[in-house]
């Protein structure tokens, strides 16, 4: 089995459209069809205001990640950001807490 080099390197860029598509893909899941009905059932007419407030908060969090992502060039997401800011032990703790929390959420009905 032979391997050939074509001399073509992959670009390490996503672009605005690719990033927007990735964010929409992550944000929009099957929950978008179920959760609005549950929220409207519990909150009534205030559900619309709640959705706008939550959307604003998510937008601000996205701006924070965009700012940090432009400063930290390494890959690794939140772990890399925390490791750069607070050191390897804090990054280790944050990564394991995220992993443990994801496991707990998977066990919930």
C-alpha positions in Angstrom: 0.0 0.0 0.0 1.6 3.2 -1.1 0.8 6.7 0.1 1.3 9.7 -2.1 1.7 13.3 -1.1 -0.3 15.8 -3.2 1.3 18.8 -1.7 -2.0 20.2 -0.6 -2.2 21.4 3.0 -5.4 21.8 4.9 -6.3 25.4 5.8 -6.9 26.1 9.5 -9.8 28.4 8.9 -13.5 28.1 9.3 -14.8 31.4 8.1 -17.9 33.3 9.2 -20.4 31.1 7.4 -18.9 27.9 8.6 -18.8 29.1 12.2 -22.4 30.3 12.0 -23.5 26.9 10.6 -21.6 25.1 13.4 -23.3 27.2 16.1 -26.7 26.7 14.6 -26.0 22.9 14.4 -25.0 22.8 18.0 -27.8 25.0 19.3 -30.7 23.6 17.3 -31.4 20.0 18.2 -34.5 18.0 18.9 -35.1 19.9 22.1 -36.2 22.9 20.1 -39.4 21.1 19.3 -40.2 20.0 22.8 -38.9 22.6 25.2 -40.9 25.7 24.0 -44.1 23.8 24.8 -42.9 22.9 28.2 -41.8 26.4 29.0 -45.0 27.9 27.7 -47.0 25.5 29.8 -45.2 26.6 33.0 -44.7 30.4 32.3 -47.6 31.3 30.0 -47.2 34.5 28.2 -44.0 35.3 30.0 -42.3 32.5 28.0 -41.7 34.8 25.1 -39.9 37.4 27.3 -37.9 34.5 28.9 -36.8 33.3 25.4 -35.6 36.8 24.4 -33.7 37.2 27.7 -32.0 33.8 27.3 -31.2 34.5 23.7 -29.5 37.7 24.8 -27.5 35.9 27.5 -26.4 33.2 25.0 -25.3 35.9 22.5 -23.2 37.6 25.2 -21.6 34.2 26.1 -20.9 33.7 22.4 -19.1 37.0 22.3 -17.0 36.0 25.3 -16.0 32.8 23.5 -15.3 34.7 20.3 -13.0 37.1 22.2 -11.1 34.3 24.0 -10.9 32.2 20.8 -9.3 35.1 19.0 -6.6 35.4 21.7 -5.8 31.7 22.4 -4.6 30.0 19.2 -4.4 26.4 20.5 -7.2 23.8 19.9 -9.1 22.2 22.8 -12.0 24.5 23.4 -12.8 25.5 27.0 -10.0 23.3 28.4 -7.4 25.3 26.5 -8.9 28.6 27.5 -9.0 27.7 31.2 -5.5 26.1 31.1 -4.1 29.3 29.5 -5.7 31.6 32.0 -5.4 29.6 35.3 -2.9 26.8 34.7 -2.9 23.1 33.9 -4.6 22.0 37.2 -7.6 24.3 36.7 -7.9 23.1 33.1 -7.8 19.5 34.3 -10.5 20.1 36.9 -12.7 21.9 34.5 -12.4 19.2 31.9 -13.2 16.4 34.4 -16.1 18.3 35.9 -17.5 18.8 32.4 -17.0 15.1 31.6 -18.6 14.0 34.9 -21.5 16.4 34.4 -22.1 15.2 30.8 -22.2 11.6 32.1 -24.7 12.5 34.8 -26.9 14.3 32.3 -26.9 11.2 30.1 -28.3 9.1 32.9 -31.2 11.4 33.6 -34.5 10.5 32.0 
